[in-house]
Amino acid sequence: MGCAHLAFCMKKTVHQRWLEKETRLQRAASSGAHSCRMRGRSHMENARLHGAPENQSRVPPVFILTGIPGLEARSIWVAALFCCLYLLAILGNSLILLVVGKDRSLRKPMHLFLSMLAGSELGISLSSLPTVLNVFLLDVREIGIDACLAQMFFVHSFSIMDSGVLWAMAFDRFVAIYNPLQYATILTNSRIVMIGLGVAVRSVILTIPLPVLLRGLPFCRANILAHPYCLHSNLIRLPCADITVNSRCGLFVVLSTFGLDSLCIVLSYIMILKTVLGMASKEGRLKALNTCVSHICAVVVYYVPMIGVSMAHRFGKHASPLLHSVMANVYLLVPPVLNPVIYSIKTKEIRRALRKFFSQKSSL
């Protein structure tokens, strides 16, 4: 009995010594790892101070996309709403493009510009669709810097294209009302193509510097975005470096696109109103103004949310995150959803072409 007790005590003592040895080894390993990390940090600091290149050790930043704050518990319903809105936007604009391209009677300047508007809004929807659905459907919120900058480029390019097409449509309405007899000779198909190409090239050239300048900046803060997609006004707040050039470049792009386009639209409508008021018959004035209603609605639907987002980013720094999120999503989704509906209701030729298209499909 005594031998058994002695053996048990010896076994327990050996086990305790083994545990103490393992504990000492773990402590030594952790202290060694900590000293290695500290040496690594001091090495990076010395490299930074002495101008050594640190691009080799810099990890590309990852951004965190944000949904709608406060509605996390109802994510299924929010995801269903966004899916329906995207479906309406894609189907509506695709249908406008299909009808205008198929019906030869719609090869008029106004309808060709409408197809350009539908194409740019389709581009906006498809550019933002992957990340928005990832956030609301799959709860995947991380996005790399290259993917984020690429999305920002396409969203802003198509938005600038939208603005340019709206200005071209305002010019089209001015020519149609001011000089209806020479309308077809002024706005020929070749000139319309040149206007469309000019709008597209302008949007691409002016948008390229934005992601290029951002890509060269270091990001060392909490890279949390305010929206489920990437915008320049949101990304420009995150770098831990001087952003004066980026800010001035962004301001120049805004003034030379949205500012100039909105000014030209206002001037076009001032000339339209002056021409309409000079008409003799009341019926002629009403008929002329009625041709502008759908375009005025499209301008309001586009510019009001855009101004709201800009004002929220500029002056609403202490506003609720819910306000920023709602305004950004309204700016993103409302124009592509509503514009096909507006033009389908207010444009007689589009209504007739849609009825013809669906009657042919039903007969098949």
Disulfide bonds with the S-S distance in Angstrom:
Cys148-Cys230 1.97
Cys220-Cys240 1.94
